[in-house]
């Protein structure tokens, strides 16, 4: 699964230098060198989520294709961490597409006030998740990203700020407002 031929000058550059070089030149050989450093980790994460070797190999290639575009538009300071998040998100989206039934669990700490998830006793977990997912989609992008990273992906405030590029105070505000808006939406939709 090697992407490039040997080039000693490129191999000796650190991640940030390779990112800068790729952004300036668009040279896929440079991107391939950078990706090859972490491809085994990407494969491991994919295998962990997808539980299938062939799907994981395909995902490794698809993630490289995503990198071709995304690395040119995002400011990345820690490529390894950023790539891990990109890989995990790719796998989660693949799982979501493969299954109409999202299996993310909602525990009591999701929104601190557990009364918002009180749908009828006969409702299934799937229906609750469908309502939550629908409500997540109604949040403004900043709130949706922040709530998703903080609660569903269990990131701390600093990690959310690093991943999104939002200011730390903005992240806290987006999470607080997103949580409130999510609660309101779920309560409003629980009667349906």
C-alpha positions as CSV (number, residue, x, y, z in Angstrom):
1,X,0.0,0.0,0.0
2,X,2.9,2.4,-0.6
3,X,1.9,5.6,-2.4
4,X,5.3,7.0,-3.6
5,X,8.7,5.9,-4.7
6,X,11.7,6.6,-2.5
7,X,12.8,10.2,-2.3
8,X,15.3,10.8,0.5
9,X,14.9,14.6,0.7
10,X,11.2,14.4,1.3
11,X,11.4,11.5,3.7
12,X,13.7,13.5,6.0
13,X,11.2,16.4,6.4
14,X,9.1,16.6,9.5
15,X,5.3,16.5,9.3
16,X,4.7,20.3,9.4
17,X,7.3,20.8,6.6
18,X,5.6,18.2,4.5
19,X,2.2,19.8,5.1
20,X,3.6,23.2,4.1
21,X,5.3,21.7,1.0
22,X,2.1,19.9,0.0
23,X,0.0,23.0,0.4
24,X,2.4,25.1,-1.7
25,X,3.0,22.5,-4.4
26,X,0.0,20.1,-4.4
27,X,2.6,17.4,-5.0
28,X,0.9,14.0,-4.2
29,X,4.4,12.4,-3.7
30,X,4.9,14.8,-0.7
31,X,1.4,13.9,0.7
32,X,2.1,10.2,0.1
33,X,5.3,10.4,2.2
34,X,3.4,12.0,5.0
35,X,0.5,9.6,4.9
36,X,2.8,6.5,4.7
37,X,4.2,7.5,8.1
38,X,0.8,6.9,9.7
39,X,-1.0,4.6,7.3
40,X,-0.5,1.6,9.6
41,X,-2.2,3.6,12.4
42,X,-5.1,4.6,10.0
43,X,-5.6,1.0,9.1
44,X,-5.6,0.0,12.8
45,X,-8.3,2.6,13.6
46,X,-10.4,1.5,10.6
47,X,-10.1,-2.1,11.5
48,X,-11.1,-1.3,15.1
49,X,-14.3,0.4,13.9
50,X,-15.2,-1.5,10.8
51,X,-14.2,-5.0,12.0
52,X,-13.4,-6.0,8.4
53,X,-10.0,-6.1,6.8
54,X,-11.1,-5.4,3.2
55,X,-13.4,-2.5,4.2
56,X,-10.5,-1.1,6.3
57,X,-8.1,-1.3,3.3
58,X,-10.7,0.5,1.2
59,X,-11.1,3.1,4.0
60,X,-7.4,3.7,4.1
61,X,-7.4,4.6,0.4
62,X,-10.6,6.8,0.8
63,X,-9.0,8.7,3.7
64,X,-6.0,9.4,1.5
65,X,-8.4,10.8,-1.1
66,X,-10.0,13.0,1.5
67,X,-6.6,14.2,2.6
68,X,-5.8,15.4,-0.9
69,X,-8.5,18.1,-0.5
70,X,-8.9,18.6,3.3
71,X,-5.2,19.0,4.1
72,X,-5.0,22.0,1.7
73,X,-7.9,23.8,3.4
74,X,-7.3,23.0,7.1
75,X,-4.7,24.4,9.4
76,X,-3.1,21.4,11.0
77,X,-0.6,21.7,13.8
78,X,-0.5,18.0,14.9
79,X,-0.9,15.9,11.9
80,X,-1.1,12.6,13.7
81,X,-3.9,13.7,16.0
82,X,-5.8,15.4,13.2
83,X,-5.5,12.3,11.0
84,X,-6.8,10.1,13.9
85,X,-9.9,12.3,14.2
86,X,-10.4,12.4,10.4
87,X,-10.1,8.6,10.3
88,X,-12.5,8.0,13.2
89,X,-15.0,10.4,11.7
90,X,-14.7,8.6,8.3
91,X,-15.3,5.2,9.9
92,X,-18.3,6.5,12.0
93,X,-19.8,8.0,8.8
94,X,-19.3,4.7,7.0
95,X,-20.9,2.8,9.8
96,X,-23.8,5.3,9.9
97,X,-24.3,4.9,6.1
98,X,-24.2,1.1,6.4
99,X,-26.8,0.9,9.1
100,X,-29.9,3.0,9.4
101,X,-29.9,2.1,13.1
102,X,-27.4,4.3,14.8
103,X,-26.1,2.5,17.9
104,X,-24.7,5.5,19.8
105,X,-25.8,5.1,23.4
106,X,-27.3,8.0,25.3
107,X,-26.3,7.9,28.9
108,X,-27.7,10.0,31.7
109,X,-24.9,12.5,31.6
110,X,-25.4,13.5,28.0
111,X,-27.3,16.7,28.7
112,X,-27.1,16.7,32.5
113,X,-30.9,16.9,32.7
114,X,-32.2,13.4,31.9
115,X,-35.8,14.3,31.7
116,X,-35.4,15.5,28.1
117,X,-35.1,12.0,26.8
118,X,-38.4,10.9,28.4
119,X,-40.3,9.6,25.4
120,X,-43.2,7.2,26.0
121,X,-42.2,4.2,28.0
122,X,-43.0,2.0,25.0
123,X,-40.6,3.8,22.7
124,X,-37.5,2.0,21.7
125,X,-33.9,3.2,22.0
126,X,-33.8,3.5,18.2
127,X,-36.7,6.1,18.3
128,X,-34.9,8.1,20.9
129,X,-31.7,8.1,18.9
130,X,-33.6,9.1,15.8
131,X,-35.1,12.1,17.6
132,X,-31.7,13.0,19.0
133,X,-30.0,12.7,15.6
134,X,-32.7,14.8,13.9
135,X,-32.3,17.5,16.5
136,X,-28.5,17.4,16.2
137,X,-28.9,18.2,12.5
138,X,-31.0,21.3,13.4
139,X,-28.2,22.9,15.5
140,X,-26.0,25.6,14.0
141,X,-22.8,24.0,12.6
142,X,-20.5,25.4,15.4
143,X,-22.8,24.0,18.1
144,X,-23.3,20.7,16.4
145,X,-19.6,20.1,15.9
146,X,-18.8,21.2,19.5
147,X,-21.5,19.1,21.1
148,X,-20.6,16.1,18.9
149,X,-16.9,16.3,19.8
150,X,-17.5,17.0,23.5
151,X,-20.3,14.5,24.4
152,X,-20.3,11.8,21.7
153,X,-16.5,11.7,21.1
154,X,-15.6,12.6,24.7
155,X,-13.1,15.3,23.9
156,X,-12.1,18.0,26.4
157,X,-12.7,21.7,25.8
158,X,-9.1,22.1,24.6
159,X,-9.3,19.2,22.2
160,X,-12.6,20.6,20.8
161,X,-10.9,24.0,20.3
162,X,-7.8,22.4,18.7
163,X,-9.9,20.2,16.3
164,X,-12.4,22.9,15.3
165,X,-10.1,26.0,15.4
166,X,-12.7,27.8,17.6
167,X,-11.6,30.0,20.5
168,X,-11.9,28.2,23.9
169,X,-14.5,30.6,25.2
170,X,-16.5,30.1,22.0
171,X,-16.3,26.3,22.4
172,X,-17.7,26.5,25.9
173,X,-20.5,28.8,24.7
174,X,-21.3,26.6,21.7
175,X,-21.5,23.5,23.9
176,X,-23.7,25.2,26.5
177,X,-26.0,26.7,23.8
178,X,-26.0,23.5,21.8
179,X,-26.9,21.4,24.8
180,X,-29.8,23.8,25.6
181,X,-31.1,23.9,22.0
182,X,-30.8,20.1,21.7
183,X,-32.8,19.6,24.9
184,X,-35.5,22.0,23.7
185,X,-35.7,20.3,20.3
186,X,-35.8,16.8,21.8
187,X,-38.6,17.8,24.3
188,X,-40.5,19.4,21.4
189,X,-40.2,16.3,19.2
190,X,-40.8,13.7,21.9
191,X,-44.5,14.0,21.5
192,X,-44.5,13.0,17.9
